[in-house]
């Protein structure tokens, strides 16, 4: 049977409006050592938000990631606007993910966070449950990020 390209792609898109400026959110987002304290999805992020660098990320077991670690490459790190990386499972084309945090200034000290990941690869059809848990994990991460920004403000 031939595979449709739609069988090999899946996107998760989440959005949250946060009462903070893009720079305030950015500062929390790229403070990788602090993620283990507040981030319910990623247990650990090691490295720097610098284009071309490889960072090491460990997902939390209870967040649907089974404690999986991966080493994506930072594709974009535009302060106050966009953090984007791409990772893969074992080899390119098996199960790849391009993860992004996009910040849009809404004015009035508010920012829209668009947190998404575009997955591709031949294992997509086998990852249904993981992808459903991942979407919940992203939503939880977004809320925790907003809470951490608010906590750092006060």
Residue pairs with C-beta under 8 A, 6 or more apart in sequence:
3 122
7 124
7 125
8 120
8 121
8 122
8 124
9 118
9 119
9 120
9 124
10 118
10 119
10 120
10 124
10 127
10 131
11 116
11 117
11 118
11 119
12 116
12 117
12 119
12 131
12 134
12 135
12 138
13 114
13 115
13 116
14 114
14 115
14 116
14 135
14 138
14 139
14 142
15 112
15 113
15 114
15 115
16 112
16 113
16 115
16 139
16 142
16 143
16 145
16 146
17 106
17 110
17 111
17 112
17 113
18 25
18 110
18 111
18 112
18 113
18 145
18 146
18 149
19 109
19 110
19 146
19 150
20 109
20 110
20 111
20 146
20 149
20 150
20 153
21 80
21 105
21 109
21 111
22 80
22 81
22 103
22 104
22 105
22 111
23 79
23 80
24 111
24 149
24 152
24 153
25 80
25 103
25 111
25 113
25 145
25 149
26 79
26 80
26 81
26 83
26 103
27 152
28 34
28 38
28 145
28 148
28 149
28 152
29 49
29 83
29 101
29 145
30 48
30 49
30 77
30 83
32 45
32 46
32 47
32 48
32 49
32 55
34 148
35 42
35 43
35 44
35 45
36 43
36 44
38 144
38 145
38 147
38 148
38 151
39 45
39 60
39 141
39 144
39 145
40 60
40 63
40 137
40 140
40 141
40 144
41 59
41 60
41 63
41 65
41 137
41 138
41 140
41 141
41 144
42 57
42 58
42 59
42 60
42 63
42 141
43 58
43 59
43 60
43 67
44 56
44 57
44 58
45 55
45 56
45 57
45 58
46 55
46 56
46 57
47 53
47 54
47 55
47 56
47 74
48 55
48 74
49 55
49 74
49 77
49 83
50 74
50 77
51 74
51 75
51 76
51 77
52 73
52 74
53 73
53 74
54 71
54 72
54 73
54 74
55 71
55 72
55 73
55 74
55 85
56 69
56 70
56 71
57 69
57 70
57 71
57 72
57 87
58 67
58 68
58 69
59 65
59 66
59 67
59 68
59 69
59 70
59 137
60 67
61 67
63 133
63 137
63 140
64 129
64 130
64 132
64 133
64 134
64 136
64 137
65 130
65 133
65 134
65 137
70 87
70 88
70 89
71 87
72 85
72 86
72 87
72 88
72 97
72 99
73 85
73 86
73 87
74 83
74 84
74 85
75 84
75 85
75 86
75 98
76 82
76 83
76 84
76 100
77 83
77 84
80 103
80 105
81 102
81 103
82 100
82 101
82 102
82 103
83 100
83 101
84 98
84 99
84 100
84 101
85 98
85 99
85 100
86 96
86 97
86 98
86 99
87 96
87 97
87 99
88 94
88 95
88 96
88 97
88 121
89 95
89 96
89 121
89 123
93 120
93 121
93 122
94 121
94 122
94 123
95 119
95 121
95 122
95 123
95 124
95 127
96 119
96 120
96 121
97 117
97 118
97 119
97 120
98 117
98 118
99 116
99 117
100 114
100 115
100 116
100 117
101 113
101 114
101 115
102 113
102 114
102 115
102 116
103 111
103 112
103 113
104 111
104 112
104 114
105 111
106 112
113 142
113 145
113 146
115 138
115 141
115 142
116 138
117 134
117 138
119 127
119 131
